Amino acid sequence: MNDQHLGAHIPADIDTPDKVLYGLTFRQLAILASTAAGLWLGWRHLAVQVPTPLLAAVGTIIAAASITITVGRRDGLSLDRWLLAALAHARARKRLAPSTGDPHPAGMPLVNTVGGHEPPSALRLPATAIGADGLLDLGPHGYAAIVAVSTVNFTLRTTQEQAALLDGFGRWLNALACPTQLLLTARPQDVTTRTTALHTTATELPDPALAAMAHQHADFLTDLATSTEPMTRQILVIVRDPNPARARHHAEDTAAALARCGAVCRVLEPAHLAGVLAHAVDPFRPGGLP
């Protein structure tokens, strides 16, 4: 048996900014340099008016805070970016209403507004429209096409087949020419459609034994949905491009490349895109792609 080694080197520093000086990026150097310049100017102008120990203590605190913000990280972000995101979140309105214009037009008073509550702000989603060609219009961010991809049974393949699958997937990754996102989600599975179809089919079966088995299987699925929460996995590949024709072409190339890896792929049509957007807004909504 050929014991072929299957592995792939994935660099972990793809998005790491370039180091400019002393292991620091240009952004970090700019923060430290601006802080040092501010401290120097403060010392020049306040050294005569403020006692030296107090000025040194305040300068030490400011310098320590600047260094912490510069080199610190939280939730995968540099601390300065994290603080800016926290400030933007604190300033943003927390009540949003779906609207393309004024969230509270004249003649339509707000409901349940008591005290000093702020009126809701307009909820503006990234996707502005779904085209007839199956593309999401992202406004200034271009167009996006979505490819639904099935799973592939990898464990039961032979070593040579596994190597071929990895090689095909690697060729697709190396050929990417546009921003691409892989989205894996799990959502509740609604079995009502399947159980209804089973009961309908059972009434048309000529063999009473087969009809009874169909009814029993439908009852089993109903009990399963009642006692547990069946989940279904959804795998989507989203490609984006400023040009709609190129976005569609990238999606078709992606579907063809992943189909060669054994997956069942299809570029989603407008009716399916609406369901994908609904799931993005409400991830616990039952359903899924047909």
Sequence and secondary structure as in RCSB ss.txt:
>XXXX:A:sequence
MNDQHLGAHIPADIDTPDKVLYGLTFRQLAILASTAAGLWLGWRHLAVQVPTPLLAAVGTIIAAASITITVGRRD
GLSLDRWLLAALAHARARKRLAPSTGDPHPAGMPLVNTVGGHEPPSALRLPATAIGADGLLDLGPHGYAAIVAVS
TVNFTLRTTQEQAALLDGFGRWLNALACPTQLLLTARPQDVTTRTTALHTTATELPDPALAAMAHQHADFLTDLA
TSTEPMTRQILVIVRDPNPARARHHAEDTAAALARCGAVCRVLEPAHLAGVLAHAVDPFRPGGLP
>XXXX:A:secstr
           S TT   EEETTEEHHHHHHHHHHHHHHHHHHHHHTTTS HHHHHHHHHHHHHHHHHHHH EET
TEEHHHHHHHHHHHHHS S EEE SS SS TT   SS  TT    EEE  S  EE TTS EE GGG EEEEEEE 
    TTS HHHHHHHHHHHHHHHHT  S EEEEEEEEE   HHHHHHHHHHHTT S HHHHHHHHHHHHHHHHHH
HHS  EEEEEEEEEEESSHHHHHHHHHHHHHHHHTTT  EEE  HHHHHHHHHHHH TT S    
